[in-house]
Amino acid sequence: MQQFASLPPLSLYVHIPWCVRKCPYCDFNSHEARGGVPEQEYVEALLRDLEQDLPRVWGRIVHTIFIGGGTPSLFSPEAIDRLLSGIRARLLLDQNIEITLEANPGTVDTERFKGFRAAGINRLSIGVQSFEPEKLKALGRIHGREEALRAAESARAAGFDNFNLDLMFGLPGQTVEQALADIRTAIQLYPTHLSAYQLTIEPNTLFHSRPPTLPDDDSTWDMQSRLQTELAAAGYQQYEVSAYAKPGHECRHNLNYWQFGDYLGIGAGAHAKITDARGITRLWKLKQPNEYLRTAGTPQNIGGEQKLSREHTVTEFMMNALRITRGVPSRLFAERTGMPISVAAKPLEEAERKGLIAWDIETLRPTDIGLRFLNNLVAMF
């Protein structure tokens, strides 16, 4: 029996599934927008979807909202304003709520950013990936170097003092110096947050069926080590495997995921995790946009629902919490799983013996070796 002294913080994820062109590495639920996107219809569907989920979270305060995709910046500021107004009318929002919008450099300018800010967006996540034209072409991106530079400058000009730049390394044919050049260019744009992900080949992507030639493991490890040094020297603290932030600018929405908080998910293919007296439930919505539009707000819109077993709860907590470089308070395990940490004592002791974690009554955290071999560490639970 899982027993919760209190419920975890609650976030809201909103998925907008359309993009201009599907990137060959992307395994997200995204679909090319041929002939435009049904803004008004989709916003109405999102709000019906949210209304159906409201009984799951009555009275709870939402601390963060993240609008992801796809390419949410394809939607007009007016559509985002209608969406956020509808959310405010239906949910209790934290006074200091963080509201993030993902944006593609090829779909924005200063005026559009100003419109998003007026609608209530207070944080941007801009998908740059690289500043080198050859690498952007290999990744199938619709923007070039100059558009990437302008996007960051436009965000600041529009009044955003909190924005993230997404970068990737280990790209086809990339050298260590090219990866460092991308990081140095990003730092010069003064974002408050940087995400740096190693490119991985995922199933059901074009790269999986036609694999490009990627740098070897030694080169990608060298890239990661040296970009970490560059970012630390520029004042960015690594607080998660792939996330770096100026002090006080960590992404609160993602931290809630990693600390095993709760979240509603609305939109095509969106996932949710909800805790109540009966335990922890995961559910997800239909993935195909047309099916989602047709069924939003009805029980037929639920793509699946699963109550987490005790074993899966342990695994998922560790899979998330061990991504955080500084770790989490040991007490958080009981608070978020409803079980004493002793249920995971055996793998914890084995991981500690192998030097992969540091664990005591105060803190549970991965060591440097544990972070390097995170997949092996998580597989122990």
C-alpha positions as CSV (number, residue, x, y, z in Angstrom):
1,M,0.0,0.0,0.0
2,Q,1.4,3.4,-1.0
3,Q,0.7,6.2,1.4
4,F,1.2,9.9,0.5
5,A,1.5,12.5,3.3
6,S,1.0,15.2,0.6
7,L,0.6,15.4,-3.1
8,P,3.6,16.5,-5.3
9,P,3.7,19.8,-7.2
10,L,1.6,19.9,-10.4
11,S,2.6,21.1,-13.9
12,L,0.7,21.2,-17.2
13,Y,2.2,20.1,-20.5
14,V,0.5,21.2,-23.7
15,H,1.5,19.4,-27.0
16,I,1.2,21.1,-30.4
17,P,2.0,18.4,-32.9
18,W,2.7,20.3,-36.2
19,C,6.0,21.4,-37.6
20,V,7.2,22.8,-41.0
21,R,9.2,19.7,-41.8
22,K,10.0,16.5,-39.8
23,C,13.6,16.3,-38.8
24,P,15.4,13.0,-39.6
25,Y,16.5,12.5,-36.0
26,C,13.1,13.4,-34.4
27,D,11.1,10.7,-32.6
28,F,8.6,13.1,-31.0
29,N,4.9,13.1,-32.0
30,S,5.2,15.7,-34.7
31,H,3.6,16.0,-38.1
32,E,4.3,18.2,-41.1
33,A,1.9,21.1,-41.4
34,R,0.7,20.8,-45.0
35,G,-1.8,23.5,-45.9
36,G,-1.6,25.3,-42.6
37,V,-2.6,24.4,-39.1
38,P,-6.1,24.4,-37.6
39,E,-5.4,26.8,-34.8
40,Q,-8.8,27.7,-33.6
41,E,-10.1,24.1,-33.8
42,Y,-7.1,22.8,-32.0
43,V,-7.2,25.4,-29.2
44,E,-10.9,24.5,-28.6
45,A,-9.9,20.8,-28.6
46,L,-7.2,21.4,-26.0
47,L,-9.6,23.2,-23.7
48,R,-12.1,20.3,-24.0
49,D,-9.3,17.9,-23.2
50,L,-8.4,19.9,-20.2
51,E,-12.0,20.1,-18.9
52,Q,-12.1,16.3,-19.1
53,D,-9.0,16.0,-16.9
54,L,-10.1,18.6,-14.3
55,P,-11.7,16.1,-11.9
56,R,-8.2,14.4,-11.5
57,V,-6.7,17.6,-10.1
58,W,-9.5,19.6,-8.3
59,G,-8.2,22.3,-6.0
60,R,-4.5,21.8,-6.9
61,I,-2.3,24.7,-8.0
62,V,-0.4,24.5,-11.3
63,H,3.2,25.7,-10.9
64,T,4.5,25.5,-14.5
65,I,3.2,25.2,-18.0
66,F,5.2,24.0,-21.0
67,I,4.0,24.3,-24.5
68,G,6.0,21.9,-26.6
69,G,5.8,20.1,-29.9
70,G,6.2,19.9,-32.9
71,T,6.7,23.6,-33.3
72,P,4.4,25.6,-31.1
73,S,5.7,28.9,-32.5
74,L,3.8,28.0,-35.7
75,F,0.7,29.1,-33.8
76,S,-0.1,32.8,-33.8
77,P,0.2,34.9,-30.6
78,E,-3.6,35.3,-30.8
79,A,-4.1,31.5,-30.6
80,I,-1.6,31.2,-27.7
81,D,-3.5,34.0,-25.9
82,R,-6.8,32.2,-26.3
83,L,-5.2,29.0,-25.1
84,L,-3.7,30.6,-22.0
85,S,-6.9,32.5,-21.2
86,G,-8.8,29.3,-21.3
87,I,-6.3,27.6,-19.0
88,R,-6.5,30.4,-16.5
89,A,-10.3,30.1,-16.5
90,R,-10.1,26.4,-15.6
91,L,-7.1,25.9,-13.4
92,L,-5.6,27.5,-10.3
93,L,-2.2,29.0,-11.3
94,D,0.7,29.9,-9.1
95,Q,1.2,33.7,-9.0
96,N,4.9,33.2,-10.1
97,I,4.1,30.5,-12.7
98,E,6.7,29.6,-15.3
99,I,5.2,29.4,-18.8
100,T,7.5,28.1,-21.5
101,L,7.0,28.1,-25.3
102,E,9.2,26.1,-27.6
103,A,10.2,28.1,-30.7
104,N,11.9,27.3,-34.0
105,P,14.2,30.0,-35.3
106,G,12.7,29.7,-38.8
107,T,9.2,30.6,-37.6
108,V,9.7,33.7,-35.4
109,D,10.7,37.4,-35.3
110,T,10.7,40.2,-32.7
111,E,7.0,41.1,-33.2
112,R,5.9,37.5,-32.9
113,F,7.9,37.1,-29.7
114,K,6.3,40.3,-28.4
115,G,2.9,38.8,-29.1
116,F,3.8,35.6,-27.2
117,R,5.0,37.7,-24.3
118,A,1.9,39.7,-24.2
119,A,-0.2,36.5,-24.2
120,G,1.6,35.4,-21.0
121,I,4.6,33.4,-22.1
122,N,7.6,34.3,-19.8
123,R,10.2,31.8,-20.9
124,L,11.3,30.6,-24.4
125,S,13.1,27.5,-25.5
126,I,14.6,28.0,-28.9
127,G,15.6,25.0,-30.9
128,V,18.9,26.1,-32.5
129,Q,20.7,22.6,-32.5
130,S,23.8,24.1,-34.3
131,F,25.1,27.3,-35.8
132,E,27.0,25.7,-38.6
133,P,25.1,25.7,-42.0
134,E,26.4,22.2,-43.0
135,K,25.3,20.6,-39.7
136,L,21.9,22.3,-39.9
137,K,21.4,20.9,-43.4
138,A,22.4,17.4,-42.2
139,L,19.8,17.7,-39.4
140,G,17.1,18.8,-41.8
141,R,16.5,22.1,-40.0
142,I,14.6,24.8,-41.8
143,H,16.7,27.7,-40.4
144,G,20.3,28.8,-41.1
145,R,23.0,30.4,-38.9
146,E,21.7,33.9,-39.3
147,E,18.2,33.0,-38.4
148,A,19.4,31.2,-35.3
149,L,21.4,34.3,-34.2
150,R,18.5,36.6,-34.9
151,A,16.1,34.4,-33.0
152,A,18.1,34.8,-29.8
153,E,18.5,38.6,-30.4
154,S,14.8,38.9,-31.1
155,A,13.8,37.1,-27.9
156,R,15.8,39.6,-25.9
157,A,14.5,42.6,-27.9
158,A,10.9,41.4,-27.2
159,G,11.6,41.5,-23.4
160,F,12.4,37.9,-22.6
161,D,15.0,37.9,-19.9
162,N,14.7,34.1,-19.5
163,F,15.3,31.9,-22.5
164,N,16.9,28.6,-23.4
165,L,18.9,27.6,-26.4
166,D,18.8,23.9,-27.4
167,L,22.0,22.6,-28.9
168,M,23.2,19.1,-30.0
169,F,26.6,17.6,-30.3
170,G,28.0,14.4,-31.8
171,L,26.5,15.5,-35.1
172,P,27.3,13.8,-38.5
173,G,30.9,14.5,-39.3
174,Q,31.3,16.9,-36.4
175,T,34.7,17.6,-34.9
176,V,35.4,18.6,-31.3
177,E,36.3,22.1,-32.4
178,Q,33.1,22.5,-34.3
179,A,31.1,21.4,-31.3
180,L,33.0,23.9,-29.1
181,A,32.4,26.6,-31.7
182,D,28.6,26.1,-31.4
183,I,28.8,26.3,-27.6
184,R,30.9,29.5,-27.7
185,T,28.5,31.1,-30.1
186,A,25.6,30.3,-27.9
187,I,27.3,31.7,-24.8
188,Q,27.9,35.0,-26.7
189,L,24.1,35.3,-27.1
190,Y,23.7,35.4,-23.3
191,P,20.8,32.9,-22.8
192,T,19.9,32.2,-19.2
193,H,19.8,28.4,-19.9
194,L,21.5,26.1,-22.3
195,S,20.6,22.5,-23.2
196,A,23.3,20.4,-24.8
197,Y,22.2,16.9,-26.0
198,Q,24.2,14.2,-27.7
199,L,22.6,13.2,-30.9
200,T,21.3,9.6,-30.6
201,I,19.7,7.5,-33.3
202,E,16.1,6.6,-32.3
203,P,13.8,4.0,-33.7
204,N,11.1,5.1,-36.2
205,T,13.2,8.0,-37.5
206,L,14.8,8.6,-40.9
207,F,18.2,8.4,-39.3
208,H,17.4,5.0,-38.0
209,S,16.6,3.7,-41.5
210,R,19.5,5.6,-43.1
211,P,22.1,6.1,-40.4
212,P,24.6,8.9,-40.9
213,T,28.2,8.6,-39.9
214,L,28.6,9.9,-36.3
215,P,31.7,10.7,-34.3
216,D,33.1,7.8,-32.3
217,D,32.5,7.5,-28.5
218,D,35.9,9.0,-27.5
219,S,35.2,12.1,-29.7
220,T,31.7,12.6,-28.2
221,W,33.0,12.2,-24.7
222,D,35.7,14.7,-25.4
223,M,33.1,17.1,-26.8
224,Q,30.9,16.7,-23.7
225,S,33.8,17.2,-21.3
226,R,35.1,20.2,-23.0
227,L,31.7,21.9,-23.5
228,Q,31.1,21.4,-19.8
229,T,34.3,23.2,-19.0
230,E,33.4,26.1,-21.4
231,L,29.9,26.4,-19.9
232,A,31.2,26.3,-16.3
233,A,33.8,29.0,-17.1
234,A,30.9,31.2,-18.5
235,G,28.9,30.8,-15.3
236,Y,26.5,28.1,-16.4
237,Q,25.9,25.4,-13.7
238,Q,25.2,21.9,-14.8
239,Y,22.1,20.8,-12.8
240,E,21.0,17.9,-15.0
241,V,22.7,15.5,-17.5
242,S,22.0,17.8,-20.4
243,A,21.0,21.1,-18.8
244,Y,23.0,24.2,-17.8
245,A,21.7,27.4,-16.3
246,K,22.7,30.7,-14.8
247,P,22.0,30.7,-11.0
248,G,18.3,30.8,-10.4
249,H,17.3,30.1,-14.0
250,E,16.9,26.3,-13.9
251,C,13.9,25.1,-15.9
252,R,11.3,24.6,-13.1
253,H,9.0,22.5,-15.4
254,N,11.7,20.0,-16.2
255,L,12.9,19.9,-12.6
256,N,9.4,18.9,-11.6
257,Y,9.6,15.9,-14.0
258,W,13.0,14.9,-12.7
259,Q,11.9,15.2,-9.1
260,F,8.9,12.9,-9.9
261,G,6.3,15.6,-9.6
262,D,2.8,15.4,-11.2
263,Y,1.7,16.8,-14.5
264,L,-1.4,16.9,-16.7
265,G,-0.8,16.4,-20.4
266,I,-3.2,17.8,-23.0
267,G,-2.8,17.6,-26.8
268,A,-2.2,14.9,-29.3
269,G,-0.1,12.2,-27.7
270,A,0.5,14.1,-24.5
271,H,1.3,12.1,-21.4
272,A,0.3,12.7,-17.8
273,K,1.3,11.5,-14.3
274,I,-1.2,11.9,-11.5
275,T,-0.9,11.0,-7.8
276,D,-3.9,10.4,-5.6
277,A,-4.9,8.3,-2.7
278,R,-5.1,5.2,-4.9
279,G,-1.5,5.5,-6.1
280,I,0.2,6.9,-9.2
281,T,-1.5,6.8,-12.6
282,R,0.0,7.4,-16.1
283,L,-2.3,8.2,-19.0
284,W,-1.8,9.4,-22.5
285,K,-4.0,10.9,-25.3
286,L,-4.5,9.7,-28.9
287,K,-1.4,10.6,-31.1
288,Q,-2.9,11.3,-34.5
289,P,-4.0,14.9,-34.7
290,N,-7.1,14.2,-36.7
291,E,-8.3,11.5,-34.3
292,Y,-7.4,13.8,-31.4
293,L,-9.4,16.7,-32.8
294,R,-12.4,14.4,-33.4
295,T,-12.4,12.9,-29.8
296,A,-11.0,15.6,-27.6
297,G,-13.1,16.0,-24.4
298,T,-14.5,12.4,-24.6
299,P,-13.4,9.1,-23.1
300,Q,-12.4,7.9,-26.5
301,N,-9.6,10.5,-26.5
302,I,-7.7,8.5,-23.8
303,G,-5.0,6.5,-25.7
304,G,-4.2,4.4,-22.6
305,E,-4.1,4.5,-18.8
306,Q,-1.8,2.6,-16.4
307,K,-1.5,2.4,-12.6
308,L,2.2,2.1,-11.7
309,S,3.2,-0.9,-9.8
310,R,5.5,-0.6,-6.8
311,E,8.3,-1.9,-8.9
312,H,7.7,0.5,-11.8
313,T,7.3,3.4,-9.3
314,V,10.8,2.7,-7.9
315,T,12.3,2.4,-11.4
316,E,10.7,5.6,-12.7
317,F,11.6,7.6,-9.6
318,M,15.3,6.6,-9.9
319,M,15.3,7.1,-13.7
320,N,14.3,10.7,-13.2
321,A,15.9,11.7,-9.9
322,L,19.4,10.4,-10.8
323,R,19.6,12.7,-13.8
324,I,19.9,15.7,-11.4
325,T,23.6,16.3,-10.8
326,R,23.3,17.6,-7.2
327,G,20.8,14.7,-6.4
328,V,17.7,14.9,-4.4
329,P,16.9,14.8,-0.7
330,S,16.6,11.2,0.4
331,R,13.2,11.9,2.0
332,L,11.9,12.8,-1.5
333,F,11.7,9.1,-2.4
334,A,9.0,8.4,0.3
335,E,7.2,11.7,-0.4
336,R,6.9,11.0,-4.2
337,T,6.5,7.2,-4.3
338,G,4.5,6.7,-1.1
339,M,6.9,4.0,0.0
340,P,9.9,3.9,2.4
341,I,13.3,4.1,0.7
342,S,14.1,0.8,2.3
343,V,12.2,-0.9,-0.6
344,A,15.1,0.1,-2.9
345,A,17.9,-0.7,-0.3
346,K,19.4,-3.6,-2.2
347,P,20.1,-1.8,-5.6
348,L,21.0,1.4,-3.7
349,E,23.7,-0.5,-1.7
350,E,25.0,-2.2,-4.9
351,A,25.2,1.1,-6.8
352,E,27.0,2.7,-3.9
353,R,29.4,-0.2,-3.7
354,K,30.2,0.3,-7.4
355,G,30.8,4.0,-6.9
356,L,27.8,5.1,-9.0
357,I,25.9,6.9,-6.3
358,A,26.5,8.7,-3.0
359,W,23.6,8.0,-0.6
360,D,22.9,8.8,3.1
361,I,20.0,10.0,5.2
362,E,20.2,13.5,3.7
363,T,20.9,13.1,0.0
364,L,20.7,10.7,-2.9
365,R,22.9,11.7,-5.8
366,P,24.8,10.2,-8.8
367,T,28.6,10.4,-8.7
368,D,30.5,11.6,-11.7
369,I,31.0,8.0,-12.8
370,G,27.3,7.4,-12.2
371,L,26.4,10.3,-14.5
372,R,28.7,9.0,-17.2
373,F,27.2,5.5,-17.0
374,L,23.6,6.7,-16.2
375,N,21.9,4.0,-18.3
376,N,23.8,1.3,-16.4
377,L,22.9,2.9,-13.1
378,V,19.2,3.2,-13.8
379,A,19.1,-0.4,-15.1
380,M,20.0,-1.5,-11.5
381,F,16.5,-0.5,-10.2
